[in-house]
């Protein structure tokens, strides 16, 4: 059972139980993100595939996140990427769901289909199956749109499914902090 959230921020057990990360590792990154978005009156939307909403859940675990978090899209299937985010089906057919063109379209779609000016998008192979020689388990594409500028990169994480998903969430938030300056 999760402890009640304290009005100052995170419940001490929720992040660890939900995401396998101690709150002392993720909470500072999320507080920093809030401190960068709020004064600029920027809202964040997430577009998540392999993390299944974990990034949105981590953001909204912080009290007061409604001031900077707008919405989250869980677009796990290819059809959801198209329906929810407007990712052209041809991009998925040509490049695969775990690709730079798709994650860039996800990041753009999250902004276009929300009231947000900033987005995080992730699509990857969390495992244990689904990997290929070209895209092994642990391959994750990231996309961020920050006030019209689109950024993307690929990372390769080691570990089991939970470890890949936790590393994806942490990297997405840490890198957005860097992009916001």
CORVENTA-V137171 format. One record per residue. N is the residue number from 0. RES is the residue in one small letter. PHI is phi in whole degrees, -180 to 180 (999 if undefined). PSI is psi as a letter, one per 30 degrees, with the letter a starting at -180 (* if undefined). Layout:
# CORVENTA-V137171
n->(N/N)
res->(RES/RES)
phi->(PHI/PHI)
psi->(PSI/PSI)
This chain:
# CORVENTA-V137171
n->(0/1/2/3/4/5/6/7/8/9/10/11/12/13/14/15/16/17/18/19/20/21/22/23/24/25/26/27/28/29/30/31/32/33/34/35/36/37/38/39/40/41/42/43/44/45/46/47/48/49/50/51/52/53/54/55/56/57/58/59/60/61/62/63/64/65/66/67/68/69/70/71/72/73/74/75/76/77/78/79/80/81/82/83/84/85/86/87/88/89/90/91/92/93/94/95/96/97/98/99/100/101/102/103/104/105/106/107/108/109/110/111/112/113/114/115/116/117/118/119/120/121/122/123/124/125/126/127/128/129/130/131/132/133/134/135/136/137/138/139/140/141/142/143/144/145/146/147/148/149/150/151/152/153/154/155/156/157/158/159/160/161/162/163/164/165/166/167/168/169/170/171/172/173/174/175/176/177/178/179/180)
res->(x/x/x/x/x/x/x/x/x/x/x/x/x/x/x/x/x/x/x/x/x/x/x/x/x/x/x/x/x/x/x/x/x/x/x/x/x/x/x/x/x/x/x/x/x/x/x/x/x/x/x/x/x/x/x/x/x/x/x/x/x/x/x/x/x/x/x/x/x/x/x/x/x/x/x/x/x/x/x/x/x/x/x/x/x/x/x/x/x/x/x/x/x/x/x/x/x/x/x/x/x/x/x/x/x/x/x/x/x/x/x/x/x/x/x/x/x/x/x/x/x/x/x/x/x/x/x/x/x/x/x/x/x/x/x/x/x/x/x/x/x/x/x/x/x/x/x/x/x/x/x/x/x/x/x/x/x/x/x/x/x/x/x/x/x/x/x/x/x/x/x/x/x/x/x/x/x/x/x/x/x)
phi->(999/-80/-72/-67/-66/-88/-67/-86/167/-93/-74/-69/-100/-64/-63/-65/-69/-78/-122/72/-118/-64/-59/-68/-87/-96/-56/-61/-65/-71/-64/-64/-60/-59/-67/-88/-80/-58/-65/-90/55/-100/-111/-110/-124/-114/-128/-120/-111/-64/-92/55/100/-63/-68/-62/-64/-64/-62/-80/-75/-87/-58/87/-66/-64/-77/-141/-108/-94/-170/-129/-108/-101/-118/-71/-88/-63/-62/-66/-60/-74/-66/-82/-114/75/-67/-60/-55/-64/-62/-65/-63/-76/-116/88/-64/-98/-157/-64/-60/-70/-67/-66/-66/-64/-62/-67/-62/-62/-74/-65/-106/-148/-103/-91/-111/-133/-141/-122/-131/-139/-149/-165/-111/-83/89/-76/-102/93/-80/-130/-62/-76/-133/-70/-53/101/-78/-137/-96/-119/-137/-135/-115/-127/48/93/-91/-105/-128/-150/-163/-115/-133/-125/-109/-97/115/-81/-54/-62/-68/-64/-66/-65/-65/-63/-60/-63/-66/-59/-74/-61/-69/-63/-57/-64/-67/-77/80)
psi->(k/k/l/k/k/l/f/f/b/k/k/f/f/e/e/e/e/e/f/g/k/k/f/f/e/e/e/e/e/e/e/e/e/e/f/e/e/e/f/g/h/k/k/k/k/k/j/k/d/f/f/h/g/e/e/e/e/e/e/f/f/k/k/g/f/f/f/f/k/e/l/k/k/j/i/e/l/e/e/e/e/e/e/e/f/g/k/k/e/e/e/e/e/e/f/l/e/i/l/e/e/e/e/e/e/e/e/e/e/e/e/f/g/a/g/l/f/k/l/k/k/k/k/a/j/f/a/f/a/f/l/l/e/e/i/l/k/f/k/k/k/k/k/k/k/j/h/f/k/k/k/l/l/k/l/j/k/l/a/a/e/e/e/e/e/e/e/e/e/e/e/e/e/e/e/e/e/e/f/f/*)
